[in-house]
């Protein structure tokens, strides 16, 4: 049933994405690739500098929604990342799952980062280093508010978007990240930097 819900969500978002040109993405036409996380739809979209959608996927979102919109840029893509759980994450997992987490979880099937991690620099005041975007060892979390702050994709999806974006990043292309509530969200964002 959950897979069917994610499928329906994905189908609806493809239709919406094909018919709705987001004002945020139009702002950067000809200037940058844009990764947009849409909180109301539990989706991520990647646009080229001409505003053409190159990628779309369902995501898991933070349990606590940050103040939106948020803007930043992609700093790096790391393949086979290790995970260093914070003190707060360790306490949450101990309380909710009765599991004591180690200081480091190496790459592999038990790593919550999955096979790829995107690191961002956020420009929006108060966003600081809000979150990463990465794969998951918990595919059932996709389509839900289930994270401490990160954006999760299915492992095959994060690999696909990394394969798509990484060559542009390595060539020095600007890749922006935006967190918005809805596709038609017209809240002002920090000016292009």
N, CA and C atoms as a LAMMPS dump frame, in Angstrom:
ITEM: TIMESTEP
0
ITEM: NUMBER OF ATOMS
579
ITEM: BOX BOUNDS ff ff ff
-5.0000000000000000e+02 5.0000000000000000e+02
-5.0000000000000000e+02 5.0000000000000000e+02
-5.0000000000000000e+02 5.0000000000000000e+02
ITEM: ATOMS id mol type element x y z
1 1 1 N 0.823 -1.196 0
2 1 2 C 0 0 0
3 1 3 C 0.864 1.255 0
4 2 1 N 1.956 1.244 0.813
5 2 2 C 2.847 2.406 0.889
6 2 3 C 3.484 2.679 -0.468
7 3 1 N 3.919 1.623 -1.185
8 3 2 C 4.513 1.809 -2.513
9 3 3 C 3.501 2.408 -3.476
10 4 1 N 2.234 2.006 -3.362
11 4 2 C 1.194 2.549 -4.221
12 4 3 C 0.99 4.035 -3.929
13 5 1 N 1.02 4.425 -2.636
14 5 2 C 0.883 5.836 -2.266
15 5 3 C 2.039 6.652 -2.831
16 6 1 N 3.26 6.127 -2.724
17 6 2 C 4.429 6.832 -3.26
18 6 3 C 4.31 6.937 -4.779
19 7 1 N 3.825 5.871 -5.435
20 7 2 C 3.627 5.911 -6.881
21 7 3 C 2.622 6.99 -7.262
22 8 1 N 1.493 7.037 -6.548
23 8 2 C 0.473 8.057 -6.842
24 8 3 C 1.024 9.458 -6.617
25 9 1 N 1.781 9.637 -5.529
26 9 2 C 2.406 10.925 -5.257
27 9 3 C 3.345 11.313 -6.388
28 10 1 N 4.154 10.367 -6.828
29 10 2 C 5.094 10.629 -7.913
30 10 3 C 4.355 10.975 -9.203
31 11 1 N 3.3 10.245 -9.516
32 11 2 C 2.529 10.507 -10.724
33 11 3 C 1.9 11.9 -10.688
34 12 1 N 1.309 12.265 -9.566
35 12 2 C 0.703 13.599 -9.434
36 12 3 C 1.756 14.692 -9.599
37 13 1 N 2.927 14.488 -9.004
38 13 2 C 3.965 15.508 -9.069
39 13 3 C 4.546 15.645 -10.473
40 14 1 N 4.603 14.541 -11.22
41 14 2 C 5.062 14.626 -12.605
42 14 3 C 4.097 15.484 -13.41
43 15 1 N 2.805 15.258 -13.221
44 15 2 C 1.797 16.049 -13.926
45 15 3 C 1.89 17.509 -13.522
46 16 1 N 1.985 17.766 -12.222
47 16 2 C 2.109 19.143 -11.743
48 16 3 C 3.39 19.771 -12.256
49 17 1 N 4.494 19.032 -12.175
50 17 2 C 5.779 19.56 -12.633
51 17 3 C 5.784 19.878 -14.106
52 18 1 N 5.071 19.081 -14.9
53 18 2 C 5.037 19.317 -16.342
54 18 3 C 4.179 20.523 -16.693
55 19 1 N 3.216 20.861 -15.833
56 19 2 C 2.305 21.957 -16.163
57 19 3 C 2.578 23.227 -15.372
58 20 1 N 3.416 23.154 -14.355
59 20 2 C 3.643 24.307 -13.487
60 20 3 C 5.113 24.685 -13.492
61 21 1 N 5.44 25.817 -14.06
62 21 2 C 6.829 26.291 -14.057
63 21 3 C 7.032 27.122 -12.802
64 22 1 N 7.84 26.622 -11.905
65 22 2 C 8.057 27.286 -10.625
66 22 3 C 8.8 28.599 -10.818
67 23 1 N 8.33 29.671 -10.173
68 23 2 C 8.949 30.988 -10.304
69 23 3 C 10.397 30.959 -9.841
70 24 1 N 10.707 30.149 -8.835
71 24 2 C 12.071 30.076 -8.345
72 24 3 C 13.019 29.578 -9.428
73 25 1 N 12.594 28.539 -10.126
74 25 2 C 13.454 27.984 -11.148
75 25 3 C 13.599 28.974 -12.31
76 26 1 N 12.529 29.686 -12.645
77 26 2 C 12.596 30.675 -13.73
78 26 3 C 13.617 31.764 -13.412
79 27 1 N 13.746 32.11 -12.122
80 27 2 C 14.687 33.146 -11.708
81 27 3 C 16.121 32.79 -12.102
82 28 1 N 16.433 31.495 -12.151
83 28 2 C 17.801 31.068 -12.422
84 28 3 C 18.008 30.55 -13.837
85 29 1 N 17.007 30.678 -14.711
86 29 2 C 17.157 30.206 -16.09
87 29 3 C 18.386 30.858 -16.708
88 30 1 N 19.209 30.02 -17.308
89 30 2 C 20.428 30.492 -17.944
90 30 3 C 21.568 30.736 -16.984
91 31 1 N 21.349 30.532 -15.674
92 31 2 C 22.382 30.864 -14.692
93 31 3 C 22.862 29.687 -13.859
94 32 1 N 21.989 28.741 -13.544
95 32 2 C 22.397 27.687 -12.615
96 32 3 C 21.486 26.478 -12.727
97 33 1 N 22.026 25.332 -12.342
98 33 2 C 21.196 24.158 -12.106
99 33 3 C 20.518 24.388 -10.761
100 34 1 N 19.29 23.886 -10.606
101 34 2 C 18.55 24.105 -9.367
102 34 3 C 17.982 22.773 -8.88
103 35 1 N 18.264 22.462 -7.611
104 35 2 C 17.647 21.327 -6.922
105 35 3 C 16.58 21.927 -6.02
106 36 1 N 15.328 21.532 -6.216
107 36 2 C 14.228 22.08 -5.417
108 36 3 C 13.554 20.959 -4.642
109 37 1 N 13.5 21.11 -3.321
110 37 2 C 12.784 20.184 -2.459
111 37 3 C 11.441 20.834 -2.14
112 38 1 N 10.353 20.149 -2.496
113 38 2 C 9.006 20.668 -2.289
114 38 3 C 8.387 19.918 -1.107
115 39 1 N 8.253 20.616 0.014
116 39 2 C 7.809 19.986 1.255
117 39 3 C 6.36 19.52 1.199
118 40 1 N 5.478 20.268 0.542
119 40 2 C 4.065 19.859 0.513
120 40 3 C 3.859 18.577 -0.28
121 41 1 N 4.76 18.287 -1.21
122 41 2 C 4.623 17.115 -2.077
123 41 3 C 5.582 15.977 -1.731
124 42 1 N 6.513 16.204 -0.778
125 42 2 C 7.533 15.202 -0.447
126 42 3 C 8.318 14.812 -1.704
127 43 1 N 8.771 15.816 -2.459
128 43 2 C 9.493 15.552 -3.703
129 43 3 C 10.733 16.421 -3.824
130 44 1 N 11.643 15.97 -4.684
131 44 2 C 12.802 16.766 -5.093
132 44 3 C 12.809 16.79 -6.617
133 45 1 N 13.186 17.951 -7.169
134 45 2 C 13.236 18.156 -8.613
135 45 3 C 14.575 18.795 -8.949
136 46 1 N 15.149 18.425 -10.096
137 46 2 C 16.382 19.044 -10.573
138 46 3 C 16.096 19.683 -11.923
139 47 1 N 16.48 20.962 -12.052
140 47 2 C 16.276 21.721 -13.286
141 47 3 C 17.614 22.144 -13.856
142 48 1 N 17.708 22.151 -15.191
143 48 2 C 18.918 22.66 -15.839
144 48 3 C 18.825 24.181 -15.94
145 49 1 N 19.888 24.86 -16.412
146 49 2 C 19.849 26.324 -16.484
147 49 3 C 18.754 26.888 -17.399
148 50 1 N 18.196 26.072 -18.289
149 50 2 C 17.099 26.541 -19.154
150 50 3 C 15.727 26.306 -18.518
151 51 1 N 15.705 25.728 -17.321
152 51 2 C 14.446 25.489 -16.625
153 51 3 C 13.793 24.163 -16.955
154 52 1 N 14.503 23.279 -17.633
155 52 2 C 13.954 21.969 -17.991
156 52 3 C 14.183 21.004 -16.827
157 53 1 N 13.109 20.312 -16.431
158 53 2 C 13.237 19.344 -15.347
159 53 3 C 14 18.123 -15.835
160 54 1 N 15.097 17.805 -15.129
161 54 2 C 15.948 16.672 -15.484
162 54 3 C 15.73 15.456 -14.596
163 55 1 N 15.2 15.685 -13.399
164 55 2 C 15.096 14.609 -12.415
165 55 3 C 13.968 14.933 -11.447
166 56 1 N 13.345 13.885 -10.944
167 56 2 C 12.268 14.016 -9.969
168 56 3 C 12.247 12.749 -9.127
169 57 1 N 12 12.902 -7.823
170 57 2 C 11.909 11.735 -6.946
171 57 3 C 11.104 12.076 -5.696
172 58 1 N 10.503 11.06 -5.101
173 58 2 C 9.89 11.194 -3.782
174 58 3 C 11.003 11.217 -2.74
175 59 1 N 10.747 11.872 -1.594
176 59 2 C 11.756 11.999 -0.534
177 59 3 C 11.116 11.805 0.83
178 60 1 N 11.965 11.571 1.831
179 60 2 C 11.568 11.67 3.238
180 60 3 C 12.045 13.037 3.713
181 61 1 N 11.26 13.659 4.574
182 61 2 C 11.541 15.014 5.049
183 61 3 C 11.791 15.029 6.548
184 62 1 N 12.291 16.167 7.055
185 62 2 C 12.467 16.297 8.51
186 62 3 C 11.137 16.18 9.252
187 63 1 N 11.194 15.576 10.443
188 63 2 C 9.996 15.482 11.281
189 63 3 C 9.487 16.882 11.643
190 64 1 N 10.408 17.815 11.799
191 64 2 C 10.064 19.199 12.124
192 64 3 C 10.381 20.051 10.887
193 65 1 N 9.34 20.635 10.285
194 65 2 C 9.529 21.437 9.075
195 65 3 C 10.23 22.746 9.423
196 66 1 N 11.334 23.056 8.724
197 66 2 C 12.015 24.331 8.976
198 66 3 C 11.204 25.497 8.408
199 67 1 N 11.567 26.716 8.79
200 67 2 C 10.922 27.891 8.219
201 67 3 C 11.342 27.978 6.751
202 68 1 N 10.338 27.998 5.883
203 68 2 C 10.583 27.993 4.444
204 68 3 C 10.206 29.344 3.851
205 69 1 N 10.782 29.735 2.729
206 69 2 C 11.735 29.009 1.887
207 69 3 C 13.173 29.156 2.377
208 70 1 N 14.023 28.261 1.89
209 70 2 C 15.451 28.242 2.213
210 70 3 C 16.216 28.123 0.912
211 71 1 N 17.341 28.807 0.836
212 71 2 C 18.156 28.782 -0.375
213 71 3 C 19.623 28.556 -0.023
214 72 1 N 20.328 27.877 -0.909
215 72 2 C 21.754 27.657 -0.728
216 72 3 C 22.377 27.13 -1.999
217 73 1 N 23.531 26.494 -1.83
218 73 2 C 24.221 25.92 -2.988
219 73 3 C 24.839 24.586 -2.593
220 74 1 N 25.046 23.762 -3.603
221 74 2 C 25.682 22.463 -3.401
222 74 3 C 27.18 22.656 -3.293
223 75 1 N 27.778 22.143 -2.226
224 75 2 C 29.231 22.231 -2.042
225 75 3 C 29.954 21.005 -2.579
226 76 1 N 29.423 19.819 -2.237
227 76 2 C 30.115 18.6 -2.656
228 76 3 C 29.167 17.409 -2.637
229 77 1 N 29.589 16.395 -3.37
230 77 2 C 28.9 15.105 -3.398
231 77 3 C 29.91 14.07 -2.929
232 78 1 N 29.527 13.306 -1.922
233 78 2 C 30.427 12.285 -1.37
234 78 3 C 29.805 10.913 -1.575
235 79 1 N 30.561 10.045 -2.213
236 79 2 C 30.103 8.673 -2.425
237 79 3 C 30.627 7.782 -1.302
238 80 1 N 29.82 6.817 -0.917
239 80 2 C 30.156 5.9 0.176
240 80 3 C 30.568 6.641 1.445
241 81 1 N 29.687 7.543 1.926
242 81 2 C 30.044 8.329 3.112
243 81 3 C 29.927 7.516 4.4
244 82 1 N 30.731 7.879 5.373
245 82 2 C 30.552 7.371 6.737
246 82 3 C 29.511 8.271 7.393
247 83 1 N 28.904 7.775 8.461
248 83 2 C 27.927 8.574 9.206
249 83 3 C 28.44 8.776 10.621
250 84 1 N 28.418 10.014 11.081
251 84 2 C 28.849 10.391 12.415
252 84 3 C 27.624 10.909 13.177
253 85 1 N 26.893 10.027 13.851
254 85 2 C 25.676 10.485 14.535
255 85 3 C 26.002 11.515 15.619
256 86 1 N 25.192 12.566 15.665
257 86 2 C 25.377 13.603 16.677
258 86 3 C 24.901 13.106 18.035
259 87 1 N 25.225 13.862 19.06
260 87 2 C 24.793 13.522 20.415
261 87 3 C 23.258 13.491 20.483
262 88 1 N 22.603 14.455 19.825
263 88 2 C 21.136 14.494 19.838
264 88 3 C 20.532 13.286 19.123
265 89 1 N 21.117 12.891 18.017
266 89 2 C 20.623 11.71 17.282
267 89 3 C 20.808 10.459 18.132
268 90 1 N 21.975 10.34 18.761
269 90 2 C 22.219 9.177 19.619
270 90 3 C 21.182 9.091 20.735
271 91 1 N 20.877 10.221 21.362
272 91 2 C 19.893 10.248 22.443
273 91 3 C 18.499 9.898 21.92
274 92 1 N 18.132 10.419 20.743
275 92 2 C 16.816 10.132 20.16
276 92 3 C 16.669 8.641 19.836
277 93 1 N 17.685 8.06 19.225
278 93 2 C 17.624 6.638 18.861
279 93 3 C 17.603 5.757 20.112
280 94 1 N 18.368 6.127 21.109
281 94 2 C 18.358 5.364 22.362
282 94 3 C 16.968 5.417 23.001
283 95 1 N 16.362 6.598 23.012
284 95 2 C 15.039 6.772 23.623
285 95 3 C 13.935 6.062 22.828
286 96 1 N 13.967 6.194 21.498
287 96 2 C 12.864 5.671 20.686
288 96 3 C 13.05 4.232 20.232
289 97 1 N 14.315 3.794 20.079
290 97 2 C 14.554 2.452 19.549
291 97 3 C 15.354 1.562 20.496
292 98 1 N 15.793 2.14 21.602
293 98 2 C 16.594 1.394 22.591
294 98 3 C 17.873 0.821 21.972
295 99 1 N 18.481 1.606 21.05
296 99 2 C 19.723 1.198 20.381
297 99 3 C 20.808 2.221 20.717
298 100 1 N 21.983 1.727 21.098
299 100 2 C 23.128 2.588 21.351
300 100 3 C 23.928 2.69 20.05
301 101 1 N 23.993 3.897 19.501
302 101 2 C 24.713 4.106 18.241
303 101 3 C 26.208 4.286 18.493
304 102 1 N 27.039 3.807 17.572
305 102 2 C 28.476 4.036 17.682
306 102 3 C 28.807 5.478 17.278
307 103 1 N 30.052 5.877 17.476
308 103 2 C 30.483 7.225 17.083
309 103 3 C 30.56 7.376 15.566
310 104 1 N 30.8 6.262 14.876
311 104 2 C 30.898 6.289 13.417
312 104 3 C 30.275 5.013 12.844
313 105 1 N 29.512 5.194 11.769
314 105 2 C 28.963 4.046 11.039
315 105 3 C 29.637 4.07 9.67
316 106 1 N 30.444 3.057 9.354
317 106 2 C 31.16 3.054 8.08
318 106 3 C 30.204 2.856 6.893
319 107 1 N 30.684 3.133 5.68
320 107 2 C 29.856 2.873 4.497
321 107 3 C 29.385 1.424 4.477
322 108 1 N 28.202 1.215 3.937
323 108 2 C 27.661 -0.134 3.847
324 108 3 C 26.159 -0.126 4.034
325 109 1 N 25.549 -1.315 4.036
326 109 2 C 24.082 -1.413 4.063
327 109 3 C 23.43 -0.901 5.354
328 110 1 N 24.184 -0.833 6.451
329 110 2 C 23.621 -0.347 7.712
330 110 3 C 23.769 1.161 7.889
331 111 1 N 24.432 1.816 6.95
332 111 2 C 24.685 3.246 7.065
333 111 3 C 23.452 4.044 6.642
334 112 1 N 22.91 4.899 7.526
335 112 2 C 21.733 5.698 7.187
336 112 3 C 21.955 6.706 6.049
337 113 1 N 23.203 6.992 5.701
338 113 2 C 23.492 7.922 4.602
339 113 3 C 23.276 7.279 3.237
340 114 1 N 23.241 5.961 3.196
341 114 2 C 23.141 5.294 1.908
342 114 3 C 24.433 5.459 1.126
343 115 1 N 24.382 5.324 -0.196
344 115 2 C 25.602 5.329 -1.004
345 115 3 C 26.125 6.717 -1.373
346 116 1 N 25.333 7.782 -1.155
347 116 2 C 25.74 9.128 -1.584
348 116 3 C 25.216 10.162 -0.593
349 117 1 N 26.035 11.201 -0.365
350 117 2 C 25.627 12.323 0.489
351 117 3 C 25.936 13.629 -0.233
352 118 1 N 24.946 14.522 -0.304
353 118 2 C 25.127 15.876 -0.846
354 118 3 C 25.282 16.816 0.347
355 119 1 N 26.286 17.689 0.309
356 119 2 C 26.493 18.689 1.359
357 119 3 C 26.219 20.069 0.772
358 120 1 N 25.431 20.868 1.497
359 120 2 C 25.025 22.189 1.036
360 120 3 C 25.572 23.294 1.936
361 121 1 N 25.649 24.484 1.374
362 121 2 C 25.875 25.708 2.138
363 121 3 C 24.592 26.513 1.977
364 122 1 N 23.951 26.873 3.097
365 122 2 C 22.69 27.611 3.038
366 122 3 C 22.934 29.097 3.27
367 123 1 N 22.236 29.928 2.475
368 123 2 C 22.369 31.382 2.569
369 123 3 C 21.268 32.003 3.416
370 124 1 N 20.149 31.335 3.528
371 124 2 C 19.001 31.883 4.235
372 124 3 C 19.343 32.052 5.715
373 125 1 N 19.132 33.261 6.269
374 125 2 C 19.427 33.481 7.691
375 125 3 C 18.688 32.471 8.571
376 126 1 N 19.411 31.909 9.534
377 126 2 C 18.834 30.941 10.451
378 126 3 C 18.898 29.503 9.964
379 127 1 N 19.203 29.293 8.68
380 127 2 C 19.244 27.931 8.148
381 127 3 C 20.552 27.232 8.5
382 128 1 N 21.63 27.989 8.635
383 128 2 C 22.956 27.444 8.925
384 128 3 C 23.204 26.204 8.066
385 129 1 N 23.752 25.184 8.666
386 129 2 C 23.971 23.936 7.933
387 129 3 C 22.828 22.997 8.262
388 130 1 N 21.658 23.351 7.747
389 130 2 C 20.401 22.701 8.087
390 130 3 C 20.419 21.195 7.866
391 131 1 N 20.81 20.754 6.691
392 131 2 C 20.68 19.337 6.399
393 131 3 C 21.518 18.925 5.211
394 132 1 N 21.538 17.641 5.001
395 132 2 C 22.176 17.033 3.838
396 132 3 C 21.064 16.372 3.027
397 133 1 N 21.408 15.922 1.839
398 133 2 C 20.502 15.093 1.052
399 133 3 C 21.268 13.805 0.794
400 134 1 N 20.653 12.656 1.06
401 134 2 C 21.384 11.397 0.971
402 134 3 C 20.439 10.23 0.742
403 135 1 N 21.029 9.054 0.584
404 135 2 C 20.252 7.827 0.465
405 135 3 C 19.736 7.413 1.828
406 136 1 N 19.365 6.147 1.953
407 136 2 C 18.797 5.687 3.224
408 136 3 C 18.958 4.181 3.4
409 137 1 N 18.989 3.767 4.65
410 137 2 C 18.884 2.339 4.955
411 137 3 C 17.469 2.028 5.454
412 138 1 N 16.564 3.014 5.286
413 138 2 C 15.171 2.87 5.718
414 138 3 C 14.233 3.321 4.595
415 139 1 N 14.11 2.517 3.527
416 139 2 C 13.293 2.939 2.387
417 139 3 C 11.828 3.191 2.72
418 140 1 N 11.328 2.596 3.8
419 140 2 C 9.925 2.838 4.19
420 140 3 C 9.693 4.27 4.659
421 141 1 N 10.773 5.019 4.927
422 141 2 C 10.627 6.402 5.389
423 141 3 C 10.298 7.368 4.252
424 142 1 N 10.54 6.967 3.006
425 142 2 C 10.292 7.846 1.865
426 142 3 C 8.797 8.171 1.787
427 143 1 N 8.503 9.457 1.597
428 143 2 C 7.121 9.909 1.561
429 143 3 C 6.577 10.283 2.934
430 144 1 N 7.456 10.295 3.956
431 144 2 C 7.036 10.614 5.321
432 144 3 C 7.936 11.682 5.927
433 145 1 N 7.459 12.271 7.024
434 145 2 C 8.299 13.134 7.861
435 145 3 C 9.002 12.198 8.833
436 146 1 N 10.27 11.902 8.553
437 146 2 C 10.925 10.835 9.302
438 146 3 C 12.369 11.128 9.695
439 147 1 N 12.914 12.298 9.339
440 147 2 C 14.336 12.538 9.571
441 147 3 C 14.557 13.596 10.646
442 148 1 N 15.789 13.676 11.112
443 148 2 C 16.171 14.695 12.093
444 148 3 C 16.459 16.036 11.407
445 149 1 N 16.488 16.059 10.087
446 149 2 C 16.755 17.308 9.369
447 149 3 C 17.153 17.112 7.924
448 150 1 N 17.573 15.915 7.579
449 150 2 C 18.045 15.649 6.22
450 150 3 C 16.904 15.314 5.267
451 151 1 N 17.244 15.329 3.981
452 151 2 C 16.345 14.911 2.918
453 151 3 C 16.833 13.541 2.458
454 152 1 N 15.972 12.519 2.517
455 152 2 C 16.348 11.154 2.119
456 152 3 C 15.687 10.786 0.802
457 153 1 N 16.45 10.077 -0.026
458 153 2 C 15.926 9.499 -1.256
459 153 3 C 16.199 7.999 -1.22
460 154 1 N 15.448 7.248 -2.041
461 154 2 C 15.809 5.848 -2.246
462 154 3 C 17.246 5.805 -2.746
463 155 1 N 17.986 4.75 -2.4
464 155 2 C 19.397 4.663 -2.783
465 155 3 C 19.608 4.741 -4.292
466 156 1 N 18.754 4.062 -5.065
467 156 2 C 18.916 4.115 -6.52
468 156 3 C 18.646 5.522 -7.058
469 157 1 N 17.781 6.272 -6.382
470 157 2 C 17.457 7.641 -6.815
471 157 3 C 18.594 8.613 -6.478
472 158 1 N 19.18 8.498 -5.287
473 158 2 C 20.29 9.396 -4.937
474 158 3 C 21.494 9.112 -5.826
475 159 1 N 21.702 7.842 -6.19
476 159 2 C 22.781 7.518 -7.131
477 159 3 C 22.506 8.139 -8.498
478 160 1 N 21.256 8.082 -8.943
479 160 2 C 20.9 8.649 -10.252
480 160 3 C 21.086 10.16 -10.274
481 161 1 N 20.646 10.853 -9.225
482 161 2 C 20.804 12.314 -9.22
483 161 3 C 22.276 12.693 -9.061
484 162 1 N 23.045 11.91 -8.307
485 162 2 C 24.489 12.178 -8.198
486 162 3 C 25.17 11.987 -9.546
487 163 1 N 24.831 10.919 -10.256
488 163 2 C 25.403 10.687 -11.581
489 163 3 C 25.046 11.816 -12.545
490 164 1 N 23.854 12.368 -12.391
491 164 2 C 23.4 13.46 -13.249
492 164 3 C 24.112 14.77 -12.921
493 165 1 N 24.193 15.125 -11.662
494 165 2 C 24.681 16.439 -11.222
495 165 3 C 26.199 16.524 -11.094
496 166 1 N 26.842 15.444 -10.655
497 166 2 C 28.273 15.493 -10.333
498 166 3 C 29.148 16.007 -11.47
499 167 1 N 28.929 15.594 -12.727
500 167 2 C 29.777 16.131 -13.795
501 167 3 C 29.69 17.659 -13.918
502 168 1 N 28.497 18.22 -13.7
503 168 2 C 28.34 19.674 -13.771
504 168 3 C 29.058 20.355 -12.612
505 169 1 N 28.96 19.769 -11.424
506 169 2 C 29.633 20.311 -10.252
507 169 3 C 31.145 20.293 -10.457
508 170 1 N 31.671 19.184 -10.976
509 170 2 C 33.111 19.07 -11.218
510 170 3 C 33.593 20.015 -12.311
511 171 1 N 32.686 20.381 -13.236
512 171 2 C 33.028 21.348 -14.289
513 171 3 C 32.898 22.79 -13.821
514 172 1 N 32.537 22.988 -12.548
515 172 2 C 32.441 24.337 -12.003
516 172 3 C 31.092 25.013 -12.182
517 173 1 N 30.086 24.254 -12.639
518 173 2 C 28.743 24.83 -12.792
519 173 3 C 28.144 25.123 -11.415
520 174 1 N 27.367 26.19 -11.338
521 174 2 C 26.685 26.512 -10.101
522 174 3 C 25.454 25.622 -9.963
523 175 1 N 25.288 25.033 -8.773
524 175 2 C 24.126 24.19 -8.493
525 175 3 C 23.485 24.72 -7.215
526 176 1 N 22.28 25.239 -7.361
527 176 2 C 21.551 25.836 -6.243
528 176 3 C 20.643 24.793 -5.592
529 177 1 N 20.361 25.003 -4.306
530 177 2 C 19.408 24.174 -3.585
531 177 3 C 18.338 25.091 -3.027
532 178 1 N 17.086 24.666 -3.151
533 178 2 C 15.979 25.441 -2.605
534 178 3 C 15.008 24.506 -1.915
535 179 1 N 14.613 24.888 -0.722
536 179 2 C 13.561 24.2 0.004
537 179 3 C 12.356 25.135 -0.028
538 180 1 N 11.247 24.663 -0.574
539 180 2 C 10.026 25.467 -0.641
540 180 3 C 8.859 24.658 -0.099
541 181 1 N 7.804 25.349 0.28
542 181 2 C 6.619 24.659 0.768
543 181 3 C 5.83 24.049 -0.375
544 182 1 N 5.557 24.876 -1.413
545 182 2 C 4.765 24.425 -2.563
546 182 3 C 5.449 24.864 -3.845
547 183 1 N 5.05 24.263 -4.96
548 183 2 C 5.56 24.667 -6.266
549 183 3 C 5.265 26.132 -6.555
550 184 1 N 4.092 26.594 -6.138
551 184 2 C 3.691 27.959 -6.45
552 184 3 C 4.038 28.936 -5.331
553 185 1 N 4.932 28.524 -4.442
554 185 2 C 5.353 29.362 -3.329
555 185 3 C 6.08 30.59 -3.867
556 186 1 N 5.58 31.773 -3.577
557 186 2 C 6.19 33 -4.092
558 186 3 C 6.854 33.827 -3.01
559 187 1 N 7.177 33.206 -1.874
560 187 2 C 7.88 33.937 -0.828
561 187 3 C 9.238 34.385 -1.36
562 188 1 N 9.686 35.534 -0.893
563 188 2 C 10.991 36.045 -1.326
564 188 3 C 12.102 35.169 -0.775
565 189 1 N 13.131 34.976 -1.574
566 189 2 C 14.309 34.237 -1.156
567 189 3 C 15.506 35.174 -1.164
568 190 1 N 16.559 34.727 -0.533
569 190 2 C 17.803 35.495 -0.542
570 190 3 C 18.234 35.711 -1.978
571 191 1 N 18.752 36.869 -2.291
572 191 2 C 19.167 37.201 -3.654
573 191 3 C 20.246 36.248 -4.147
574 192 1 N 20.291 36.068 -5.43
575 192 2 C 21.293 35.207 -6.061
576 192 3 C 22.688 35.687 -5.708
577 193 1 N 23.566 34.755 -5.336
578 193 2 C 24.949 35.122 -4.952
579 193 3 C 25.916 34.508 -5.912
